[in-house]
Amino acid sequence: MKKIVVSGIRPTGNLHLGNYFGALRNFIKMQEEYNCYFFIADYHSLTTHPHPEHLRQNVKQILATYIACGMDPEKVAIYAQSDLPETVELYLFLNMNAYLGELERCTSFKDKARQNPDNVNAGLLTYPTLMAADILIHKADFVPVGKDQEQHLEMTRVFAQRFNSLYGVEYFGFPQAFNFGENLVKIPGLDGSGKMGKSESGNNAIFLTDEDAVIRKKIMRATTDSGPVEMNQEKPEVIANLFQLVKVLCGEEVYKVYDEAYNNCTIRYGDLKKQLAEDTIKFVAPFRQRIAEILADDAYLEKVRREGAEKARQSAAKTVAEVRRIIGF
């Protein structure tokens, strides 16, 4: 069975429908075919200096959501990054062979430094080496990554090759990107452009914990235009995105009804939004209820986290022991 490492989600709050359809749903399928390590990247989140209480609660929230969505702790290792100290040790070793110039050229570092010029910290600079440690600690074969993380995966392979060359070994392999292909559904945001994601107002995304009234309010406020003026005219992006949500959450038959109405210029966006809101509520409600039930059981969450860390440490401890020996400790 091949290994697969998910460079875990940062604990920044609730997961939304974009997270679920974009990757999480596929992670659930992977657990049947691969030896999976899923982790919550709380070390990574320290680059933005979260409040301790928020960090603790967000880790619990993500853990509960993973389980509520179908991740089976009996089949995979689910753990918090901070519960695996071996990762930090490997991060140190990799940093010794990572060079300032290549880290500064990393696209995500340049973007974050430009966006937050007052918080260009060392953790942000060495983010790629911590990600590499997350992956190499389990000697992964595959890593599911989005477009924005492909450069980090390439750097992971560079660090692996550099370690092998420096010490004259063939210890680390070269993990490849796992491509979900047609199984990856892109969920647009409610603002009419780009993908669904967190925003300042929180109104661009439908979260798996949103109450019914909140969902209705968000969808009824979703961006539209004044409507079509010609038969069978092409949908502008803002409308095409809204129709994509209808297709995913309401189904093909409902989509066809509103698509025909759009094409013959009889579309009523208010009716479409009401339909979308009710079908979204039906989809989200079971997740919300299950997440609440799991969050209420602290003992169970601690058990899952502890046992997940124990599984992960079996792999991680072996890697670090062998790396220390190769280096000369």
Helices and strands as residue ranges (DSSP letters): E 3-9, H 17-19, I 20-24, H 25-30, E 35-40, G 44-48, H 52-68, E 77-80, G 81-83, H 85-95, H 100-104, H 107-115, H 122-125, H 127-136, E 142-144, G 147-149, H 150-167, E 176-178, G 181-183, H 212-220, H 237-250, H 252-263, H 269-295, H 298-327
